[in-house]
Amino acid sequence: MKKTILLLGILLLSLTAFSQLNNEAKYKCKSYAKEKWGTDYSMVEYEYNKQIEAGDEFFVYYGIYNCGVGGEEKDFSEECMILIQAFAKWSDEGTGFVQWDMVVYEVKKQLEAYNNLK
């Protein structure tokens, strides 16, 4: 489990060199949307846009909590660990696809609970 989180953390850190999803991540979002909705093109477009917006929102959180820039070593705060764990939970290691809408949902849910318990 630690190895998986470490590998996903490294992947996540490499993605943070950009403030939004890179072209490869966008391509995976489009492929996911096409696979999910087939020829219902309005739903493919909706799903694609939902994933892209959620991915961009995730990186806003990542910046707010100063979770580091690609390759930078640092001690992660509890908030950063929440982001990394949500990313790990909703990432498919086989395909590399990240279900960004669920990552952001998980982040919001966990951050709310964490802040309520402070």
C-alpha positions in Angstrom: 0.0 0.0 0.0 2.8 2.4 0.9 4.5 1.6 -2.4 1.3 2.3 -4.3 0.7 5.7 -2.6 4.4 6.6 -3.1 4.1 5.8 -6.9 0.9 7.7 -7.1 2.4 10.6 -5.2 5.3 10.7 -7.7 2.8 10.7 -10.6 0.8 13.4 -8.9 3.8 15.5 -8.3 4.8 15.2 -12.0 1.4 16.4 -13.0 1.7 19.4 -10.7 4.2 21.0 -13.0 1.1 22.3 -14.7 -1.8 24.2 -13.1 -4.2 22.2 -15.1 -4.5 18.8 -16.7 -1.9 18.0 -19.4 -2.8 16.7 -22.9 -2.3 13.1 -22.0 -4.7 13.4 -19.0 -7.3 15.2 -21.2 -7.0 12.4 -23.8 -7.7 9.8 -21.1 -10.7 11.8 -20.0 -12.0 11.9 -23.5 -11.4 8.1 -24.0 -13.3 7.5 -20.7 -16.2 9.6 -21.8 -16.4 7.9 -25.2 -16.3 4.5 -23.6 -18.9 5.4 -21.0 -21.4 7.1 -23.4 -20.6 5.7 -26.8 -22.5 7.6 -29.5 -24.4 9.9 -27.2 -22.2 12.8 -28.1 -23.8 15.3 -25.9 -23.2 13.1 -22.9 -19.6 12.4 -24.1 -19.0 16.1 -24.2 -20.7 16.6 -20.8 -18.6 13.8 -19.2 -15.4 15.1 -20.7 -16.0 18.7 -19.6 -17.0 17.4 -16.1 -13.7 15.5 -15.7 -11.5 18.4 -17.0 -13.2 20.9 -14.7 -12.8 18.6 -11.7 -9.1 17.9 -12.6 -8.4 21.6 -12.8 -10.3 22.1 -9.4 -8.1 19.4 -7.9 -5.0 21.3 -8.8 -6.4 24.5 -7.3 -6.7 22.6 -4.0 -3.2 21.2 -4.5 -1.9 24.8 -4.8 -3.9 26.1 -1.9 -2.4 23.5 0.5 1.0 24.0 -1.0 1.5 20.3 -1.6 4.7 20.8 -3.6 5.8 21.1 -7.2 7.0 18.2 -9.3 10.0 16.5 -7.8 10.1 18.7 -4.7 10.6 16.8 -1.4 8.6 18.0 1.5 6.7 16.8 4.5 3.1 16.6 3.5 0.4 18.1 5.7 -2.8 16.3 6.6 -4.6 18.2 3.9 -2.0 17.2 1.3 -2.3 13.5 2.4 -6.1 13.8 1.9 -5.5 14.9 -1.6 -3.0 12.2 -2.4 -5.2 9.5 -0.9 -8.2 10.6 -2.9 -6.0 10.6 -6.0 -4.8 7.1 -5.2 -8.4 5.9 -4.5 -9.8 7.1 -7.8 -6.8 6.3 -10.1 -6.6 3.2 -12.3 -3.0 2.0 -12.2 -3.6 -0.1 -15.3 -4.9 2.6 -17.6 -3.6 5.7 -15.8 -7.0 7.2 -15.9 -8.1 9.3 -13.0 -11.8 9.8 -12.3 -11.3 13.5 -11.4 -14.9 14.2 -10.4 -14.7 11.5 -7.8 -11.3 12.6 -6.6 -12.6 16.1 -6.0 -15.8 14.7 -4.3 -13.6 12.7 -2.0 -11.3 15.6 -1.3 -14.2 17.9 -0.4 -15.8 15.2 1.8 -12.6 14.4 3.7 -11.4 18.0 4.1 -14.8 18.9 5.5 -14.7 16.1 8.0 -11.0 16.8 8.9 -11.8 20.5 9.5 -14.9 19.6 11.6 -12.6 17.5 13.8 -9.9 20.1 14.4 
